Amino acid sequence: MTAVSCPHEHPHSFAPSEELAQRQADRDDLWDFWNEGELRADVVERYEVDSVVVDRRVGDLVVDEDFASAGNGEEGGEALTLVPRFENEYFVVHSLIREDGTTT
């Protein structure tokens, strides 16, 4: 007897498909807003993001000092500051610093 494996027997993730779809939508929104010059603080907080890696090769916006120092907290939310930590011709890595000086 030959065993045939079904491609759905071994999922790539143990998270429910609805959760994976929400994560993808949140990631897409984060980058859409980022490339328009706005940080989605709600997404950053939901997933406890502490760094953002900007990929210049795909055309991600390299933020300026005004964006990086803007109070991006939502109504009643905490302000976040982006601090550049590393940069080369391909990537820029920013740390996210909370209002109280912490990262996640």
PyMOL CGO cylinders between C-alpha atoms (Angstrom):
from pymol import cmd
from pymol.cgo import CYLINDER

trace = [
    CYLINDER, 0.00, 0.00, 0.00, 1.36, 3.41, -0.97, 0.3, 1, 1, 1, 1, 1, 1,
    CYLINDER, 1.36, 3.41, -0.97, 0.59, 6.39, 1.23, 0.3, 1, 1, 1, 1, 1, 1,
    CYLINDER, 0.59, 6.39, 1.23, -0.39, 9.55, -0.59, 0.3, 1, 1, 1, 1, 1, 1,
    CYLINDER, -0.39, 9.55, -0.59, 0.11, 12.80, 1.21, 0.3, 1, 1, 1, 1, 1, 1,
    CYLINDER, 0.11, 12.80, 1.21, -2.53, 15.49, 0.91, 0.3, 1, 1, 1, 1, 1, 1,
    CYLINDER, -2.53, 15.49, 0.91, -1.02, 19.01, 0.68, 0.3, 1, 1, 1, 1, 1, 1,
    CYLINDER, -1.02, 19.01, 0.68, -3.40, 20.19, 3.40, 0.3, 1, 1, 1, 1, 1, 1,
    CYLINDER, -3.40, 20.19, 3.40, -2.25, 17.63, 5.96, 0.3, 1, 1, 1, 1, 1, 1,
    CYLINDER, -2.25, 17.63, 5.96, 0.81, 19.66, 6.94, 0.3, 1, 1, 1, 1, 1, 1,
    CYLINDER, 0.81, 19.66, 6.94, -0.05, 23.33, 7.14, 0.3, 1, 1, 1, 1, 1, 1,
    CYLINDER, -0.05, 23.33, 7.14, 2.67, 25.96, 6.94, 0.3, 1, 1, 1, 1, 1, 1,
    CYLINDER, 2.67, 25.96, 6.94, 1.19, 27.53, 10.07, 0.3, 1, 1, 1, 1, 1, 1,
    CYLINDER, 1.19, 27.53, 10.07, -0.85, 26.38, 13.01, 0.3, 1, 1, 1, 1, 1, 1,
    CYLINDER, -0.85, 26.38, 13.01, -2.74, 29.68, 13.07, 0.3, 1, 1, 1, 1, 1, 1,
    CYLINDER, -2.74, 29.68, 13.07, -6.29, 29.63, 11.71, 0.3, 1, 1, 1, 1, 1, 1,
    CYLINDER, -6.29, 29.63, 11.71, -6.64, 30.86, 8.13, 0.3, 1, 1, 1, 1, 1, 1,
    CYLINDER, -6.64, 30.86, 8.13, -8.74, 33.84, 9.29, 0.3, 1, 1, 1, 1, 1, 1,
    CYLINDER, -8.74, 33.84, 9.29, -5.93, 34.97, 11.58, 0.3, 1, 1, 1, 1, 1, 1,
    CYLINDER, -5.93, 34.97, 11.58, -3.36, 34.58, 8.79, 0.3, 1, 1, 1, 1, 1, 1,
    CYLINDER, -3.36, 34.58, 8.79, -5.57, 36.62, 6.46, 0.3, 1, 1, 1, 1, 1, 1,
    CYLINDER, -5.57, 36.62, 6.46, -5.87, 39.37, 9.12, 0.3, 1, 1, 1, 1, 1, 1,
    CYLINDER, -5.87, 39.37, 9.12, -2.11, 39.41, 9.65, 0.3, 1, 1, 1, 1, 1, 1,
    CYLINDER, -2.11, 39.41, 9.65, -1.53, 39.76, 5.90, 0.3, 1, 1, 1, 1, 1, 1,
    CYLINDER, -1.53, 39.76, 5.90, -4.10, 42.56, 5.65, 0.3, 1, 1, 1, 1, 1, 1,
    CYLINDER, -4.10, 42.56, 5.65, -2.49, 44.35, 8.61, 0.3, 1, 1, 1, 1, 1, 1,
    CYLINDER, -2.49, 44.35, 8.61, 0.98, 43.97, 7.07, 0.3, 1, 1, 1, 1, 1, 1,
    CYLINDER, 0.98, 43.97, 7.07, -0.26, 45.31, 3.74, 0.3, 1, 1, 1, 1, 1, 1,
    CYLINDER, -0.26, 45.31, 3.74, -1.97, 48.26, 5.47, 0.3, 1, 1, 1, 1, 1, 1,
    CYLINDER, -1.97, 48.26, 5.47, 1.16, 49.00, 7.49, 0.3, 1, 1, 1, 1, 1, 1,
    CYLINDER, 1.16, 49.00, 7.49, 3.24, 49.33, 4.32, 0.3, 1, 1, 1, 1, 1, 1,
    CYLINDER, 3.24, 49.33, 4.32, 0.55, 51.16, 2.35, 0.3, 1, 1, 1, 1, 1, 1,
    CYLINDER, 0.55, 51.16, 2.35, 0.30, 53.79, 5.09, 0.3, 1, 1, 1, 1, 1, 1,
    CYLINDER, 0.30, 53.79, 5.09, 4.10, 53.83, 5.60, 0.3, 1, 1, 1, 1, 1, 1,
    CYLINDER, 4.10, 53.83, 5.60, 4.65, 54.61, 1.93, 0.3, 1, 1, 1, 1, 1, 1,
    CYLINDER, 4.65, 54.61, 1.93, 2.15, 57.48, 2.25, 0.3, 1, 1, 1, 1, 1, 1,
    CYLINDER, 2.15, 57.48, 2.25, 4.17, 58.87, 5.19, 0.3, 1, 1, 1, 1, 1, 1,
    CYLINDER, 4.17, 58.87, 5.19, 2.10, 57.58, 8.10, 0.3, 1, 1, 1, 1, 1, 1,
    CYLINDER, 2.10, 57.58, 8.10, 2.85, 54.97, 10.75, 0.3, 1, 1, 1, 1, 1, 1,
    CYLINDER, 2.85, 54.97, 10.75, 0.00, 52.59, 11.68, 0.3, 1, 1, 1, 1, 1, 1,
    CYLINDER, 0.00, 52.59, 11.68, 0.58, 52.68, 15.43, 0.3, 1, 1, 1, 1, 1, 1,
    CYLINDER, 0.58, 52.68, 15.43, -2.38, 50.34, 16.02, 0.3, 1, 1, 1, 1, 1, 1,
    CYLINDER, -2.38, 50.34, 16.02, -0.76, 47.61, 13.91, 0.3, 1, 1, 1, 1, 1, 1,
    CYLINDER, -0.76, 47.61, 13.91, 2.65, 48.20, 15.49, 0.3, 1, 1, 1, 1, 1, 1,
    CYLINDER, 2.65, 48.20, 15.49, 1.16, 47.86, 18.98, 0.3, 1, 1, 1, 1, 1, 1,
    CYLINDER, 1.16, 47.86, 18.98, -1.05, 44.87, 18.10, 0.3, 1, 1, 1, 1, 1, 1,
    CYLINDER, -1.05, 44.87, 18.10, 1.95, 42.82, 17.00, 0.3, 1, 1, 1, 1, 1, 1,
    CYLINDER, 1.95, 42.82, 17.00, 4.41, 44.36, 19.49, 0.3, 1, 1, 1, 1, 1, 1,
    CYLINDER, 4.41, 44.36, 19.49, 6.72, 45.49, 16.69, 0.3, 1, 1, 1, 1, 1, 1,
    CYLINDER, 6.72, 45.49, 16.69, 10.03, 46.86, 17.91, 0.3, 1, 1, 1, 1, 1, 1,
    CYLINDER, 10.03, 46.86, 17.91, 11.86, 47.30, 14.57, 0.3, 1, 1, 1, 1, 1, 1,
    CYLINDER, 11.86, 47.30, 14.57, 10.94, 48.23, 11.02, 0.3, 1, 1, 1, 1, 1, 1,
    CYLINDER, 10.94, 48.23, 11.02, 13.13, 47.15, 8.12, 0.3, 1, 1, 1, 1, 1, 1,
    CYLINDER, 13.13, 47.15, 8.12, 12.70, 49.35, 5.06, 0.3, 1, 1, 1, 1, 1, 1,
    CYLINDER, 12.70, 49.35, 5.06, 13.64, 47.65, 1.78, 0.3, 1, 1, 1, 1, 1, 1,
    CYLINDER, 13.64, 47.65, 1.78, 14.86, 50.22, -0.72, 0.3, 1, 1, 1, 1, 1, 1,
    CYLINDER, 14.86, 50.22, -0.72, 14.94, 47.57, -3.47, 0.3, 1, 1, 1, 1, 1, 1,
    CYLINDER, 14.94, 47.57, -3.47, 11.13, 47.37, -3.54, 0.3, 1, 1, 1, 1, 1, 1,
    CYLINDER, 11.13, 47.37, -3.54, 10.67, 51.13, -3.28, 0.3, 1, 1, 1, 1, 1, 1,
    CYLINDER, 10.67, 51.13, -3.28, 9.66, 51.44, 0.39, 0.3, 1, 1, 1, 1, 1, 1,
    CYLINDER, 9.66, 51.44, 0.39, 9.69, 55.05, 1.58, 0.3, 1, 1, 1, 1, 1, 1,
    CYLINDER, 9.69, 55.05, 1.58, 12.83, 56.01, 3.44, 0.3, 1, 1, 1, 1, 1, 1,
    CYLINDER, 12.83, 56.01, 3.44, 11.41, 58.32, 6.07, 0.3, 1, 1, 1, 1, 1, 1,
    CYLINDER, 11.41, 58.32, 6.07, 12.83, 61.69, 6.96, 0.3, 1, 1, 1, 1, 1, 1,
    CYLINDER, 12.83, 61.69, 6.96, 13.40, 63.20, 10.36, 0.3, 1, 1, 1, 1, 1, 1,
    CYLINDER, 13.40, 63.20, 10.36, 9.91, 64.76, 10.48, 0.3, 1, 1, 1, 1, 1, 1,
    CYLINDER, 9.91, 64.76, 10.48, 8.26, 61.38, 10.04, 0.3, 1, 1, 1, 1, 1, 1,
    CYLINDER, 8.26, 61.38, 10.04, 10.66, 59.72, 12.48, 0.3, 1, 1, 1, 1, 1, 1,
    CYLINDER, 10.66, 59.72, 12.48, 9.99, 62.22, 15.27, 0.3, 1, 1, 1, 1, 1, 1,
    CYLINDER, 9.99, 62.22, 15.27, 6.26, 62.66, 14.74, 0.3, 1, 1, 1, 1, 1, 1,
    CYLINDER, 6.26, 62.66, 14.74, 3.87, 61.71, 17.52, 0.3, 1, 1, 1, 1, 1, 1,
    CYLINDER, 3.87, 61.71, 17.52, 2.21, 58.78, 15.84, 0.3, 1, 1, 1, 1, 1, 1,
    CYLINDER, 2.21, 58.78, 15.84, 0.09, 57.64, 18.76, 0.3, 1, 1, 1, 1, 1, 1,
    CYLINDER, 0.09, 57.64, 18.76, -3.61, 57.41, 18.01, 0.3, 1, 1, 1, 1, 1, 1,
    CYLINDER, -3.61, 57.41, 18.01, -6.24, 59.16, 20.10, 0.3, 1, 1, 1, 1, 1, 1,
    CYLINDER, -6.24, 59.16, 20.10, -5.41, 58.06, 23.64, 0.3, 1, 1, 1, 1, 1, 1,
    CYLINDER, -5.41, 58.06, 23.64, -2.58, 55.88, 22.35, 0.3, 1, 1, 1, 1, 1, 1,
    CYLINDER, -2.58, 55.88, 22.35, 1.10, 56.11, 23.01, 0.3, 1, 1, 1, 1, 1, 1,
    CYLINDER, 1.10, 56.11, 23.01, 3.39, 58.15, 20.76, 0.3, 1, 1, 1, 1, 1, 1,
    CYLINDER, 3.39, 58.15, 20.76, 6.09, 56.23, 18.91, 0.3, 1, 1, 1, 1, 1, 1,
    CYLINDER, 6.09, 56.23, 18.91, 9.45, 57.47, 17.67, 0.3, 1, 1, 1, 1, 1, 1,
    CYLINDER, 9.45, 57.47, 17.67, 11.49, 55.85, 14.91, 0.3, 1, 1, 1, 1, 1, 1,
    CYLINDER, 11.49, 55.85, 14.91, 15.22, 55.78, 15.50, 0.3, 1, 1, 1, 1, 1, 1,
    CYLINDER, 15.22, 55.78, 15.50, 17.46, 54.73, 12.58, 0.3, 1, 1, 1, 1, 1, 1,
    CYLINDER, 17.46, 54.73, 12.58, 19.86, 51.99, 13.71, 0.3, 1, 1, 1, 1, 1, 1,
    CYLINDER, 19.86, 51.99, 13.71, 21.40, 50.71, 10.48, 0.3, 1, 1, 1, 1, 1, 1,
    CYLINDER, 21.40, 50.71, 10.48, 21.47, 51.79, 6.87, 0.3, 1, 1, 1, 1, 1, 1,
    CYLINDER, 21.47, 51.79, 6.87, 23.08, 50.58, 3.66, 0.3, 1, 1, 1, 1, 1, 1,
    CYLINDER, 23.08, 50.58, 3.66, 22.24, 50.78, -0.02, 0.3, 1, 1, 1, 1, 1, 1,
    CYLINDER, 22.24, 50.78, -0.02, 19.48, 48.15, 0.34, 0.3, 1, 1, 1, 1, 1, 1,
    CYLINDER, 19.48, 48.15, 0.34, 17.95, 48.52, 3.80, 0.3, 1, 1, 1, 1, 1, 1,
    CYLINDER, 17.95, 48.52, 3.80, 17.23, 50.94, 6.62, 0.3, 1, 1, 1, 1, 1, 1,
    CYLINDER, 17.23, 50.94, 6.62, 16.49, 49.47, 10.05, 0.3, 1, 1, 1, 1, 1, 1,
    CYLINDER, 16.49, 49.47, 10.05, 14.54, 51.60, 12.54, 0.3, 1, 1, 1, 1, 1, 1,
    CYLINDER, 14.54, 51.60, 12.54, 13.87, 50.87, 16.20, 0.3, 1, 1, 1, 1, 1, 1,
    CYLINDER, 13.87, 50.87, 16.20, 10.47, 51.90, 17.54, 0.3, 1, 1, 1, 1, 1, 1,
    CYLINDER, 10.47, 51.90, 17.54, 10.71, 53.71, 20.85, 0.3, 1, 1, 1, 1, 1, 1,
    CYLINDER, 10.71, 53.71, 20.85, 7.60, 54.15, 22.99, 0.3, 1, 1, 1, 1, 1, 1,
    CYLINDER, 7.60, 54.15, 22.99, 6.77, 57.36, 24.80, 0.3, 1, 1, 1, 1, 1, 1,
    CYLINDER, 6.77, 57.36, 24.80, 8.16, 55.91, 28.04, 0.3, 1, 1, 1, 1, 1, 1,
    CYLINDER, 8.16, 55.91, 28.04, 11.50, 55.16, 26.32, 0.3, 1, 1, 1, 1, 1, 1,
    CYLINDER, 11.50, 55.16, 26.32, 10.96, 51.42, 25.97, 0.3, 1, 1, 1, 1, 1, 1,
    CYLINDER, 10.96, 51.42, 25.97, 10.74, 49.04, 23.08, 0.3, 1, 1, 1, 1, 1, 1,
    CYLINDER, 10.74, 49.04, 23.08, 8.67, 45.86, 23.19, 0.3, 1, 1, 1, 1, 1, 1,
]
cmd.load_cgo(trace, "trace")
